[in-house]
Amino acid sequence: YFGLPPSCGLGVAFIPAFTMKVFWPLILWMCFGVIFALNRLLYRFMKSQQPEWDSPSDSIPKSCFCRSSFERADVMACGKLKLQLSWYFPIRRVNMQNAILRTQSGLFIAITATSMSVFRFRHNPSGFKTLFAFPHVVFQSEDWWMALPICIC
């Protein structure tokens, strides 16, 4: 996003902008999947290189500034930091599914509102009905009919 409006990347066309608003949770799911896959690959790689490796903290070099920072943080956490890191590495499938479903649950209202936005319109003095969220789209125009299957999905 980087502070740019979506129209910079998608243009001002209705269908690409509406499709992106409706399907952006799928991008979020794909990001979860990529994180899960990279985590599993990294875990397998580390186990193949060092079979005694148990936690991400084992991969911090002994003579590195990061190691001393980690040791201080571990002392402040009463020695539980290494244990807590091992809870998330490797990521278990059920934990990833839980994160995806909780995110989906939290975003349900926003996704539903976006999908239903093609059914909220205003009457104009010219007699045309336009969508509230997209005032340049006329109700039952070609763009509106193209968006209808997208919001039903």
N, CA, C and O of each residue as an XYZ file, in Angstrom:
612
protein
N       0.836     -1.185      0.000
C       0.000      0.000      0.000
C       0.876      1.241      0.000
O       0.667      2.111     -0.846
N       1.817      1.371      0.874
C       2.825      2.421      0.885
C       2.252      3.828      0.789
O       2.927      4.723      0.280
N       1.029      4.054      1.262
C       0.442      5.382      1.259
C      -0.151      5.799     -0.070
O      -0.640      6.922     -0.192
N      -0.126      4.939     -1.063
C      -0.702      5.269     -2.364
C      -2.152      4.819     -2.408
O      -2.497      3.781     -1.844
N      -3.001      5.587     -3.073
C      -4.389      5.143     -3.204
C      -4.460      3.923     -4.127
O      -3.630      3.784     -5.025
N      -5.445      3.032     -3.917
C      -5.560      1.843     -4.764
C      -5.690      2.155     -6.240
O      -5.314      1.340     -7.082
N      -6.220      3.327     -6.568
C      -6.394      3.671     -7.979
C      -5.061      3.798     -8.715
O      -5.034      3.707     -9.942
N      -3.952      4.005     -7.992
C      -2.643      4.084     -8.649
C      -2.251      2.739     -9.244
O      -1.624      2.689    -10.303
N      -2.612      1.656     -8.579
C      -2.255      0.334     -9.084
C      -3.337     -0.299     -9.925
O      -3.038     -1.056    -10.849
N      -4.594     -0.005     -9.625
C      -5.710     -0.653    -10.307
C      -6.377      0.231    -11.348
O      -7.169     -0.252    -12.157
N      -6.068      1.508    -11.334
C      -6.771      2.426    -12.207
C      -8.100      2.811    -11.576
O      -8.352      2.509    -10.409
N      -8.936      3.468    -12.338
C     -10.217      3.909    -11.791
C     -11.365      3.037    -12.280
O     -12.527      3.344    -12.015
N     -11.059      1.960    -12.986
C     -12.103      1.071    -13.473
C     -12.803      0.391    -12.298
O     -12.169      0.023    -11.309
N     -14.092      0.235    -12.423
C     -14.899     -0.298    -11.325
C     -14.616     -1.774    -11.054
O     -14.398     -2.151     -9.902
N     -14.615     -2.598    -12.064
C     -14.499     -4.052    -11.860
C     -13.188     -4.440    -11.176
O     -13.237     -5.203    -10.212
N     -12.016     -3.960    -11.616
C     -10.794     -4.329    -10.881
C     -10.806     -3.844     -9.432
O     -10.379     -4.571     -8.536
N     -11.286     -2.635     -9.196
C     -11.313     -2.106     -7.829
C     -12.283     -2.905     -6.963
O     -11.966     -3.225     -5.817
N     -13.453     -3.227     -7.494
C     -14.437     -3.980     -6.724
C     -13.947     -5.408     -6.469
O     -14.092     -5.931     -5.364
N     -13.374     -6.027     -7.482
C     -12.852     -7.390     -7.329
C     -11.769     -7.430     -6.266
O     -11.734     -8.358     -5.457
N     -10.897     -6.455     -6.252
C      -9.831     -6.408     -5.254
C     -10.405     -6.235     -3.849
O      -9.925     -6.857     -2.902
N     -11.422     -5.400     -3.714
C     -12.024     -5.189     -2.398
C     -12.704     -6.453     -1.882
O     -12.672     -6.734     -0.684
N     -13.319     -7.215     -2.786
C     -14.039     -8.411     -2.363
C     -13.077     -9.564     -2.073
O     -13.264    -10.299     -1.103
N     -12.052     -9.725     -2.908
C     -11.199    -10.903     -2.815
C      -9.876    -10.694     -2.093
O      -9.034    -11.592     -2.110
N      -9.660     -9.549     -1.461
C      -8.382     -9.356     -0.775
C      -8.174    -10.332      0.371
O      -7.019    -10.616      0.690
N      -9.218    -10.871      1.021
C      -8.938    -11.894      2.032
C      -8.260    -13.132      1.459
O      -7.519    -13.812      2.168
N      -8.506    -13.437      0.174
C      -7.806    -14.564     -0.447
C      -6.309    -14.298     -0.519
O      -5.503    -15.217     -0.375
N      -5.940    -13.052     -0.738
C      -4.519    -12.694     -0.732
C      -3.955    -12.902      0.666
O      -2.830    -13.378      0.822
N      -4.723    -12.551      1.668
C      -4.311    -12.778      3.051
C      -4.121    -14.271      3.313
O      -3.148    -14.666      3.956
N      -5.043    -15.104      2.821
C      -4.909    -16.560      2.982
C      -3.658    -17.072      2.289
O      -2.952    -17.931      2.817
N      -3.386    -16.532      1.090
C      -2.175    -16.962      0.385
C      -0.925    -16.572      1.176
O       0.042    -17.331      1.217
N      -0.940    -15.414      1.791
C       0.202    -14.995      2.615
C       0.376    -15.928      3.809
O       1.503    -16.290      4.150
N      -0.725    -16.322      4.448
C      -0.642    -17.309      5.522
C      -0.016    -18.600      5.001
O       0.843    -19.186      5.660
N      -0.444    -19.040      3.827
C       0.094    -20.269      3.244
C       1.577    -20.167      2.954
O       2.326    -21.113      3.199
N       2.009    -19.028      2.433
C       3.436    -18.830      2.152
C       4.239    -18.846      3.448
O       5.301    -19.466      3.511
N       3.748    -18.177      4.468
C       4.439    -18.186      5.767
C       4.531    -19.602      6.311
O       5.578    -20.007      6.817
N       3.441    -20.359      6.211
C       3.434    -21.737      6.697
C       4.452    -22.580      5.928
O       5.224    -23.323      6.535
N       4.461    -22.471      4.590
C       5.377    -23.262      3.779
C       6.834    -22.885      4.056
O       7.684    -23.763      4.201
N       7.122    -21.590      4.128
C       8.498    -21.164      4.411
C       8.949    -21.619      5.791
O      10.101    -22.013      5.972
N       8.055    -21.567      6.754
C       8.371    -22.011      8.103
C       8.705    -23.496      8.111
O       9.676    -23.913      8.743
N       7.906    -24.293      7.412
C       8.150    -25.739      7.373
C       9.460    -26.043      6.646
O      10.226    -26.901      7.085
N       9.719    -25.349      5.543
C      10.977    -25.564      4.810
C      12.189    -25.182      5.655
O      13.180    -25.911      5.688
N      12.112    -24.054      6.331
C      13.213    -23.618      7.181
C      13.440    -24.605      8.324
O      14.582    -24.903      8.672
N      12.365    -25.106      8.901
C      12.489    -26.077      9.991
C      13.166    -27.360      9.498
O      14.065    -27.887     10.154
N      12.729    -27.854      8.344
C      13.351    -29.072      7.798
C      14.817    -28.850      7.462
O      15.655    -29.717      7.708
N      15.123    -27.688      6.901
C      16.508    -27.378      6.576
C      17.362    -27.339      7.841
O      18.447    -27.918      7.883
N      16.868    -26.655      8.866
C      17.651    -26.548     10.103
C      17.831    -27.912     10.772
O      18.895    -28.193     11.324
N      16.810    -28.753     10.729
C      16.923    -30.089     11.324
C      17.906    -30.963     10.530
O      18.600    -31.799     11.108
N      17.962    -30.768      9.216
C      18.905    -31.559      8.408
C      20.344    -31.105      8.638
O      21.265    -31.915      8.541
N      20.551    -29.835      8.938
C      21.892    -29.308      9.174
C      22.376    -29.590     10.592
O      23.547    -29.902     10.808
N      21.471    -29.478     11.547
C      21.804    -29.678     12.960
C      20.708    -30.526     13.599
O      19.712    -29.976     14.069
N      20.863    -31.862     13.632
C      19.793    -32.725     14.171
C      19.431    -32.420     15.624
O      18.311    -32.706     16.046
N      20.361    -31.843     16.401
C      20.054    -31.538     17.802
C      19.332    -30.202     17.963
O      19.016    -29.798     19.082
N      19.075    -29.526     16.863
C      18.430    -28.213     16.862
C      16.970    -28.348     17.294
O      16.230    -29.148     16.721
N      16.548    -27.574     18.297
C      15.186    -27.668     18.818
C      14.397    -26.374     18.745
O      13.168    -26.403     18.678
N      15.078    -25.248     18.757
C      14.389    -23.978     18.858
C      15.086    -22.944     17.970
O      16.281    -23.076     17.704
N      14.366    -21.921     17.509
C      15.011    -20.861     16.725
C      16.149    -20.190     17.480
O      17.070    -19.656     16.862
N      16.098    -20.209     18.801
C      17.162    -19.582     19.581
C      18.483    -20.340     19.452
O      19.547    -19.771     19.698
N      18.426    -21.625     19.065
C      19.650    -22.404     18.882
C      20.452    -21.943     17.663
O      21.647    -22.223     17.568
N      19.804    -21.240     16.732
C      20.496    -20.805     15.521
C      21.163    -19.442     15.661
O      21.834    -18.994     14.732
N      20.996    -18.775     16.798
C      21.644    -17.474     17.015
C      23.113    -17.734     17.353
O      23.409    -18.475     18.290
N      24.032    -17.133     16.597
C      25.460    -17.354     16.872
C      25.830    -16.948     18.298
O      25.294    -15.983     18.842
N      26.756    -17.703     18.888
C      27.161    -17.464     20.285
C      27.887    -16.134     20.468
O      27.802    -15.525     21.534
N      28.595    -15.681     19.443
C      29.399    -14.463     19.579
C      28.723    -13.243     18.959
O      29.395    -12.268     18.624
N      27.442    -13.288     18.808
C      26.714    -12.213     18.134
C      26.024    -11.313     19.169
O      25.669    -11.756     20.261
N      25.847    -10.051     18.802
C      25.118     -9.116     19.647
C      23.690     -9.609     19.884
O      23.115     -9.408     20.954
N      23.133    -10.258     18.862
C      21.765    -10.774     18.980
C      21.659    -11.792     20.114
O      20.640    -11.851     20.802
N      22.712    -12.595     20.313
C      22.687    -13.610     21.366
C      22.598    -12.952     22.741
O      21.814    -13.386     23.585
N      23.397    -11.904     22.973
C      23.353    -11.240     24.282
C      21.998    -10.558     24.489
O      21.478    -10.540     25.605
N      21.429    -10.003     23.428
C      20.094     -9.388     23.533
C      19.049    -10.450     23.836
O      18.143    -10.238     24.643
N      19.187    -11.596     23.177
C      18.245    -12.684     23.427
C      18.360    -13.185     24.865
O      17.351    -13.450     25.519
N      19.595    -13.313     25.354
C      19.802    -13.795     26.726
C      19.183    -12.822     27.739
O      18.580    -13.251     28.723
N      19.332    -11.519     27.499
C      18.716    -10.529     28.389
C      17.199    -10.611     28.350
O      16.540    -10.528     29.387
N      16.646    -10.773     27.154
C      15.189    -10.894     27.026
C      14.701    -12.172     27.703
O      13.623    -12.190     28.298
N      15.494    -13.239     27.613
C      15.126    -14.504     28.243
C      15.121    -14.364     29.767
O      14.252    -14.919     30.440
N      16.080    -13.631     30.303
C      16.123    -13.396     31.745
C      14.898    -12.592     32.184
O      14.302    -12.884     33.221
N      14.520    -11.579     31.396
C      13.340    -10.776     31.732
C      12.060    -11.606     31.631
O      11.080    -11.315     32.317
N      12.059    -12.630     30.785
C      10.884    -13.498     30.632
C      10.943    -14.698     31.563
O      10.191    -15.657     31.392
N      11.831    -14.650     32.542
C      11.988    -15.720     33.540
C      12.384    -17.050     32.897
O      11.964    -18.111     33.359
N      13.180    -16.999     31.848
C      13.684    -18.202     31.210
C      12.690    -18.929     30.326
O      12.916    -20.084     29.964
N      11.589    -18.271     29.969
C      10.552    -18.931     29.179
C      10.578    -18.562     27.697
O       9.784    -19.096     26.921
N      11.460    -17.673     27.293
C      11.464    -17.192     25.917
C      11.787    -18.314     24.930
O      11.139    -18.420     23.888
N      12.769    -19.145     25.240
C      13.133    -20.253     24.357
C      11.950    -21.212     24.205
O      11.668    -21.689     23.106
N      11.267    -21.487     25.307
C      10.094    -22.359     25.259
C       8.992    -21.735     24.410
O       8.374    -22.407     23.584
N       8.755    -20.451     24.621
C       7.693    -19.785     23.872
C       8.008    -19.697     22.388
O       7.093    -19.786     21.569
N       9.266    -19.525     22.015
C       9.636    -19.540     20.602
C       9.410    -20.915     19.994
O       9.017    -21.021     18.832
N       9.654    -21.963     20.761
C       9.467    -23.312     20.224
C       7.987    -23.628     20.007
O       7.666    -24.547     19.254
N       7.087    -22.896     20.644
C       5.661    -23.101     20.397
C       5.306    -22.750     18.955
O       4.411    -23.360     18.370
N       5.999    -21.777     18.384
C       5.663    -21.282     17.052
C       6.595    -21.786     15.963
O       6.441    -21.413     14.800
N       7.541    -22.612     16.313
C       8.478    -23.085     15.300
C       8.739    -24.548     15.516
O       9.395    -24.885     16.501
N       8.289    -25.422     14.695
C       7.559    -25.156     13.457
C       6.087    -24.848     13.734
O       5.519    -25.267     14.742
N       5.503    -24.116     12.820
C       4.082    -23.809     12.934
C       3.309    -25.096     12.649
O       3.547    -25.769     11.646
N       2.392    -25.420     13.536
C       1.556    -26.599     13.313
C       0.359    -26.213     12.458
O      -0.127    -25.083     12.513
N      -0.101    -27.166     11.674
C      -1.205    -26.925     10.742
C      -2.459    -26.422     11.475
O      -3.128    -25.508     10.992
N      -2.776    -27.003     12.622
C      -3.990    -26.580     13.333
C      -3.871    -25.131     13.820
O      -4.861    -24.401     13.843
N      -2.676    -24.721     14.203
C      -2.487    -23.328     14.630
C      -2.657    -22.371     13.456
O      -3.230    -21.292     13.609
N      -2.158    -22.765     12.278
C      -2.312    -21.910     11.095
C      -3.779    -21.838     10.685
O      -4.269    -20.765     10.332
N      -4.479    -22.960     10.728
C      -5.904    -22.943     10.402
C      -6.671    -22.064     11.390
O      -7.585    -21.335     11.002
N      -6.301    -22.135     12.647
C      -6.936    -21.299     13.662
C      -6.706    -19.819     13.358
O      -7.633    -19.015     13.454
N      -5.487    -19.460     12.997
C      -5.187    -18.054     12.676
C      -5.982    -17.588     11.458
O      -6.504    -16.473     11.442
N      -6.071    -18.440     10.443
C      -6.819    -18.074      9.230
C      -8.296    -17.885      9.555
O      -8.906    -16.898      9.143
N      -8.867    -18.828     10.291
C     -10.299    -18.745     10.587
C     -10.628    -17.595     11.528
O     -11.680    -16.971     11.392
N      -9.755    -17.308     12.470
C     -10.006    -16.159     13.362
C      -9.905    -14.843     12.591
O     -10.670    -13.912     12.840
N      -8.967    -14.772     11.662
C      -8.850    -13.579     10.825
C     -10.089    -13.427      9.956
O     -10.638    -12.332      9.835
N     -10.527    -14.522      9.354
C     -11.725    -14.499      8.524
C     -12.941    -14.083      9.351
O     -13.775    -13.304      8.890
N     -13.035    -14.600     10.554
C     -14.147    -14.246     11.440
C     -14.123    -12.760     11.774
O     -15.164    -12.105     11.789
N     -12.944    -12.236     12.040
C     -12.825    -10.818     12.371
C     -13.132     -9.909     11.196
O     -13.600     -8.786     11.386
N     -12.875    -10.381      9.986
C     -13.094     -9.571      8.789
C     -14.441     -9.829      8.136
O     -14.744     -9.248      7.094
N     -15.258    -10.699      8.736
C     -16.514    -11.096      8.113
C     -17.414     -9.908      7.807
O     -17.988     -9.836      6.721
N     -17.547     -8.987      8.735
C     -18.440     -7.841      8.533
C     -17.941     -6.958      7.389
O     -18.733     -6.490      6.571
N     -16.630     -6.733      7.332
C     -16.080     -5.895      6.254
C     -16.265     -6.564      4.890
O     -16.602     -5.898      3.911
N     -16.049     -7.862      4.827
C     -16.208     -8.583      3.562
C     -17.667     -8.572      3.127
O     -17.971     -8.348      1.955
N     -18.564     -8.814      4.069
C     -19.991     -8.814      3.751
C     -20.451     -7.423      3.306
O     -21.214     -7.299      2.348
N     -19.997     -6.393      3.989
C     -20.382     -5.024      3.611
C     -19.921     -4.692      2.197
O     -20.646     -4.051      1.437
N     -18.718     -5.129      1.849
C     -18.216     -4.869      0.495
C     -19.034     -5.627     -0.535
O     -19.385     -5.082     -1.582
N     -19.340     -6.887     -0.239
C     -20.133     -7.681     -1.181
C     -21.529     -7.106     -1.367
O     -22.077     -7.145     -2.469
N     -22.096     -6.583     -0.317
C     -23.457     -6.047     -0.394
C     -23.494     -4.608     -0.919
O     -24.575     -4.059     -1.136
N     -22.337     -4.000     -1.121
C     -22.310     -2.598     -1.553
C     -22.916     -2.398     -2.936
O     -23.313     -1.279     -3.263
N     -23.002     -3.431     -3.754
C     -23.615     -3.263     -5.076
C     -25.138     -3.198     -4.992
O     -25.802     -2.906     -5.986
N     -25.689     -3.468     -3.814
C     -27.140     -3.408     -3.652
C     -27.592     -2.151     -2.921
O     -28.788     -1.952     -2.703
N     -26.642     -1.304     -2.542
C     -26.983     -0.034     -1.900
C     -26.783      1.077     -2.924
O     -25.670      1.297     -3.400
N     -27.832      1.753     -3.249
C     -27.739      2.798     -4.269
C     -28.513      4.024     -3.838
O     -29.312      3.974     -2.903
N     -28.272      5.109     -4.516
C     -28.970      6.363     -4.238
C     -29.676      6.822     -5.507
O     -29.227      6.561     -6.623
N     -30.777      7.502     -5.306
C     -31.537      8.068     -6.426
C     -30.942      9.434     -6.757
O     -30.700     10.250     -5.867
N     -30.718      9.666     -8.014
C     -30.188     10.949     -8.476
C     -31.302     11.762     -9.129
O     -32.292     11.193     -9.589
N     -31.153     13.091     -9.175
C     -32.179     13.927     -9.818
C     -32.389     13.583    -11.292
O     -33.450     13.859    -11.851
N     -31.380     12.982    -11.920
C     -31.514     12.631    -13.330
C     -32.376     11.389    -13.531
O     -32.716     11.038    -14.660
N     -32.729     10.722    -12.425
C     -33.550      9.522    -12.524
C     -32.730      8.241    -12.454
O     -33.294      7.159    -12.288
N     -31.420      8.343    -12.576
C     -30.562      7.163    -12.479
C     -30.276      6.833    -11.019
O     -30.251      7.712    -10.157
N     -30.067      5.580    -10.772
C     -29.622      5.138     -9.454
C     -28.143      4.800     -9.566
O     -27.731      4.098    -10.490
N     -27.339      5.302     -8.620
C     -25.911      4.989     -8.598
C     -25.561      4.358     -7.265
O     -26.261      4.552     -6.271
N     -24.481      3.606     -7.248
C     -24.058      2.922     -6.029
C     -23.453      3.927     -5.053
O     -22.758      4.860     -5.455
N     -23.730      3.721     -3.754
C     -23.143      4.585     -2.726
C     -21.620      4.486     -2.742
O     -20.927      5.504     -2.763
N     -21.108      3.275     -2.731
C     -19.661      3.073     -2.622
C     -18.929      3.461     -3.907
O     -17.762      3.851     -3.866
N     -19.608      3.354     -5.033
C     -19.000      3.678     -6.324
C     -19.972      4.585     -7.084
O     -20.756      4.101     -7.901
N     -19.929      5.889     -6.822
C     -20.926      6.795     -7.401
C     -20.883      6.891     -8.931
O     -21.825      7.404     -9.535
N     -19.832      6.419     -9.554
C     -19.760      6.479    -11.009
C     -20.392      5.255    -11.676
O     -20.437      5.175    -12.904
N     -20.880      4.301    -10.873
C     -21.495      3.088    -11.418
C     -23.013      3.211    -11.316
O     -23.564      3.394    -10.231
N     -23.669      3.109    -12.452
C     -25.122      3.203    -12.518
C     -25.714      1.834    -12.204
O     -25.228      0.807    -12.678
N     -26.773      1.840    -11.396
C     -27.461      0.612    -11.018
C     -27.988     -0.098    -12.270
O     -28.619      0.533    -13.118
N     -27.737     -1.381    -12.386
C     -28.102     -2.255    -13.498
C     -27.428     -1.877    -14.813
O     -27.943     -2.181    -15.889
N     -26.279     -1.217    -14.724
C     -25.488     -0.967    -15.933
C     -24.652     -2.206    -16.232
O     -24.719     -3.192    -15.498
N     -23.876     -2.163    -17.290
C     -23.021     -3.302    -17.656
C     -22.005     -3.601    -16.555
O     -21.768     -4.767    -16.237
N     -21.404     -2.567    -15.972
C     -20.461     -2.770    -14.860
C     -21.146     -3.405    -13.659
O     -20.584     -4.288    -13.011
N     -22.368     -2.952    -13.363
C     -23.090     -3.506    -12.227
C     -23.373     -4.984    -12.443
O     -23.210     -5.784    -11.521
N     -23.792     -5.360    -13.643
C     -24.080     -6.768    -13.932
C     -22.810     -7.610    -13.901
O     -22.859     -8.788    -13.545
N     -21.680     -7.026    -14.266
C     -20.417     -7.767    -14.198
C     -19.980     -7.977    -12.738
O     -19.319     -8.967    -12.426
N     -20.343     -7.063    -11.863
C     -19.961     -7.182    -10.448
C     -20.874     -8.116     -9.673
O     -20.491     -8.620     -8.616
N     -22.067     -8.353    -10.180
C     -23.022     -9.177     -9.451
C     -22.509    -10.594     -9.167
O     -22.613    -11.039     -8.024
N     -21.964    -11.320    -10.139
C     -21.439    -12.658     -9.804
C     -20.261    -12.617     -8.833
O     -20.060    -13.553     -8.059
N     -19.488    -11.543     -8.874
C     -18.344    -11.414     -7.961
C     -18.819    -11.312     -6.526
O     -18.247    -11.944     -5.637
N     -19.863    -10.519     -6.285
C     -20.326    -10.358     -4.912
C     -21.131    -11.562     -4.455
O     -21.273    -11.761     -3.248
N     -21.655    -12.359     -5.342
C     -22.361    -13.582     -4.950
C     -21.357    -14.648     -4.530
O     -21.648    -15.474     -3.665
N     -20.179    -14.631     -5.139
C     -19.128    -15.599     -4.759
C     -18.720    -15.363     -3.334
O     -17.852    -16.065     -2.816
